[in-house]
Amino acid sequence: MALWQYALLLGIAGAVTLLLTPAVRVLARRVGAVAVPGGRHVHEGEIPRFGGVAMFAGFVVAIAVQVAGERWLGWDGQLLRQGMRLWGVLGGTAIIWAAGVADDIHPFRPGQKLLGQLVAATVVVASGLRVEFLGNPFGGGLVYLGLLSIPVTMLWLVGFANVINLIDGLDGLAAGVSGIAAFWFLVLAAQGNQLDAAAFAAALLGCCLGFLRYNFHPATVFMGDSGSMFLGFTLGSMALLGVMKSVAAITLAVPLLIIGIPVFDTASAIVRRLRHNRPIQEADRGHIHHRLLGRGLGQRTTVLIIYAWSFALGVGGYSMRHAPSSLTWLTFVLLAVPSGFMAYWLGLFDAAHHHAEE
């Protein structure tokens, strides 16, 4: 794909999201999809949380333009070549987005939310898109999963959806982190000639940028679960479509490193809750962004610090794509050591205030 195609997809997704978000704010108030202050939330006043509707619309329009261009205008691309797998990804994305919309209006219990995520992941798996091999990032070689590819792929997609959902706690945080991840996925996929994944990444980056106009602090709209689960699920799907294929020996390490902050935050939350005998699904104010706020930093500063940290991890993921296997350990050390110091400084594994809802 030419650079202008990526720019076009990014621009379309961004423009549609930008134009629809004000209307979505009005709609959110009419249907009662608003976030109220209190609990683990740090905002003041009621904020509409239907931004995922505008983001999803921007993404779908951009992908539709790319598909139409490939079919009728001779555009370079690989979306049509995916056949059922393309429709499986789009179908799964639509299902998890719809589940998020319903949750934004009438909040689900954790089990209900998980059910929606599993249904969406099942559609993707049924289309034939799966994690078929596991690679050793340090020694090389691949292991064929066979039937195990089904639960591994389900876990992959549900995990991606949840880590973005859990980090969505400050103005602009989830959209910015997801946008940074989409940027690095776009670079890796384009360089690996995985044009299907690159098209998805460009569209996702566009809708994140368009939404940040209204979501960066002070936010006038939140993305809600309709946005955060959609972003996470789509990031996981585009990794399956192309990024993992283009980095065969480090299939799992690179995408996980690129979204390292949400993964690290979720893992530390699980350890923290188990360590202090709290239910895993019970919300608390011990996430990375809560800890930074507790250090006296403002919302903007906190979010920008996490942006920088995420971008650095993306650089690490990109480096692993090109570095020889002998340097892979060095890449991990250079990223793990400062991250470990950050976790210690923030006290991510220490007890935190708990609340009834995540």
N, C-alpha and C positions, 0 to 999 in steps of 0.2 A: 504494500500500500504506500502511496505517496504521502509526503508530509501534509499536503493540503487536505487529504482525506481525514487524517487524524484531527487536524485543526477544525475541519467542518463538523465532525461528530461531536467533538468537545464543545464547539460553539453552539450547535443545535441543542444539545442536552442542557447546557448552561442557560441559554436564552429561554427555553421553555420553562425550566425550573424557576428562573428569575421572574418571568412574567406571571406564572401561576401561583406563586407563593402568597402574594397579597390576597388573592381570592380564597386560597386555602385557609388563611387565618380567619376569614369571616365564616367560612363553612365550619371550621372547628368549633367556634363558639356556638353556632346554631345546633350542632349535634352533641355538644357537651364534651368534646375532646379537648380538655384543658388540664394543665398541670397546676396543682395547687402547692403553695409553699409548705415546708415542714418535712419531717422525717429526714431522709438522706438528701433531699433537695436543698439547694442553696439559693435559689432565686426568690425574689419577692413579688407578690401579686400573682394572679392567674395568667398563665401563658398558654396560648393555643399550641397543641402538640400534634398537628396533622401534616407537618412538613414533608413527611414521607410520601404523601400523595403527589405533591408537585415534583419531587425527586424521581419517583417512579415514572411519572408521565414524561419527564425530560429524557430519561433513559430509554424508554420504549420508543419514543418518536425518533431518537437518534439511531437506534438499531433498525427500526423500520426503514429509515432513509438508506442505511447501508445495504440492507437486503434488497430494496428496490433498485439501488444503483448497481448491485451485482447482477440482478436478474435482467434488467432492461437497458442499462446504460454501459454495460461492459466494465464496470469498476473492478479494480483488483480487490480480492478478498477471499475469505474461506468460509464465511458463515453458511452459505447455501450448501457447501460440501458436507457440512455436519449432518444434514438430513434430520433424522429423528432426534439426534442428540441436541441440536439447536432448539427444537421445540420442547424437548425435555427440560433444558435449562430455563427457557422462557416460561414454561408452565410451572416449574418448581418455584421460580422467582415470583410469579404472579400469586401462587398459593401462599407463600410465606408473607408476601406483602399484604394480601387480603386478610390473613390471620392477624397481622400487625394492626391493620385498620380497625378490625373488630376489637382488638385489645385496647386500642387508644380510646374507643368509645365506651366500652364496658370492660374494664380490666379483667384479664383471665387469671385463674390460679396457675401456679407453675406447671402443673401437670397438663393443663389444657394448652398452654403455650407450647410445651414440648411436643404435644401431639401434632399440632399444626406444623412444627418444624420437621417432624418425622415424615409426615405426609408429603411435604415439599421435597425432602431428600429422596423419598421413595420414587417420586416421579422422575427425578434426575437419574437415579440408578437404573430404573426400568428402561430408560432411553438408551442405555449402553455406555454412559459416561461413568467411569470408575477409576479408582486408584488401583491399578493392576499390579504395580511393582513397588517394592520398598527398596530404597538405595541406602548404602552405607556412606555417609558424607566423609568418613575418615579413611576408609580402606578400599572403597570402590566395590563394584559388584552389585547385582540386583537380585531380589528374591521375588518370584512369582507368587501372588497371593491366592489365585484360584477363587474359590467360593468366599474366602475371607475378604475379598475385595468389596463385597456388599456391605458388611458391617463397618469396615474401615472407611468406606466412602460416606456412609451415613454419619459416622462419628465426625468425619472431616467437615462436612457441610453444616451439621448442627453445631459443632464447635465454633466454626467461623461466625455463624449467626449470633451465637451467644456472647462471644468475647467482645464484639462491637456493641452489642446491646448493653453489656455490663459497664462499658467505659463511657457510655453516653450520660455523663453527669454534670458537665459544665457547658456553658455557651460555646459552640463552635468546636468542641473537642472531638466528638465522633466523626463529624463531617470532615474536619481537617486531617485527622489521623487516617481516615479511609481514603481521602483524596491523595495523601502522600503515598499510601500503599498502592493505590491505583496508578499513580505516576510511575513507580518503580516496576509494577507489573507491565505497564505499557512499554517501558524501555526494554525490559527483558524479552517480552513477547515479540516486539518488533524486530529486535536484533536476532532472535531465534526464528524469524519468519513464521511465527505462529499468529497469522493475521486475524483469526477469529477471536483469540484472547485479546489481542491488541485493540480490536474494535470495541469489545466490551469495556476494556480498561479506559479508553478514550472517552466513551460515553459516561462511564461512572465518574471519572474525574470531572467532566463538565458539570454534571448535576451537583456534585459536591461544591464546586466553586460557585455555581449559581445560588445555591442555598446559603452559603456562608455570608452572602450580602445581608441576609436577614437574621442569621443565626449567631454571628460572632457577637461577643459581648459589647453592649447589652442586647441580648437576643429579644426579638419580638415574636418569635415562633420557634418551637422545638420540633425536631423530626419525629419524635414518638417512636414506638416500636415498629410502626409501618415504615419508618426510615432506617432505623438501626439494624433490624433483622434483615431487611432488604439489602442494605449495604454489605453486611457480613456474608450473607448467603451468596451474593453475586461475586464478591471477592473470592470466596471458596470455589465457586463454579468456574471462574475464569482461570484459576490456578489449575483446575482439572482440564480445562479446554486446551491450555497451551503452555503455561509457564512451567509446569512440572515436566512436560514432555521435552522442553528445550534444555533442561538441566538434569538429565537422566540420573546421574550418579548422586545427586543431592536433592532428590525429588521433594522430600518433605521439609528439609531444612530451610531452603531459600524462602518459600512463601511464609513459613512460620516466623522466620527472622524478620521479614518485611513488615509483618503485623505484630512484631515482638512486644510492643507496649501493651496492647490489649491481652495478649496471651500471658504475659508476665503478670499483669494485674489480676487476671482471673485465677491463675495458678496460686498466686500469693493469697488471694481471698479464700480459696479452698483450704490451703494449709493453715491459714490464720483461724478459720472457723473450726476446723477439726482440732487444732491445737488447744483451743479454748472451749471445746465441747459445745459448739453451737451448730445448729443445722446448716448444711452447706447452702441451702437455698435462702437462708435468712439474710436480709440486707443489712449492711452496716455502713459506717462512715470511715472505713479503713482503706478505701481505694487510693490509688496513687494521687489522684487530683484532690481528694479530701486531705491527704497528708500534707501536700504542698500548701494548700490553703491554711492548714493548721500551723504551718511555719511562718505565717504572716504575709504570704504572697497574695496578690490580687488575682482575680479570675483571668484577666488578660495575660499577666505574667506567667501564671501556672500553665495556661493553655499553650503559650509560646514555648515554654520549656519542654513540654511534652511533644510539641511539633518538632523541635530541634532534635530531641532524643529519637523520635520516630524516623526522622530523615537520616540520622546517623546509622540507625539499624538498616535502613534501606540501602545506604551506601555499602554496608557490610554484606547484605544479601547480594548486591550487584557484584561486589568483589569476589564473593564465593563462586559466582557464575564463571568468572574468568581466571581465578587463581588456581594454580596447580594444587593437587591434593596435599602436597607436603606443607602448603601454607594455610590450609583450611583451619588447622588447630590455632595458628597465630591469629587468624581473623576472629575466631570464637573468643580467644583470650582477650583480645583488644576490646571486644564488645562486652564480654561477661564481667570483667573486672570493674569498670566504672558503673555498670548496671548493678553489680553486687554492692558496691559502696553506696549507691543511691538508695537501694532497698534498705540497707542498714541505717542510713541517715534518716530515712523516712519512717522507719519502724513498721514496715509493711506486715510483719508477722506478729506484731504485738496486738493486744486486745483493742477492740474499737467499739464505738457506740453502735447499738443494734436497733433495727427498725423492722416493722412487720412486713413491709413490701419492698421488692427489689425494683 
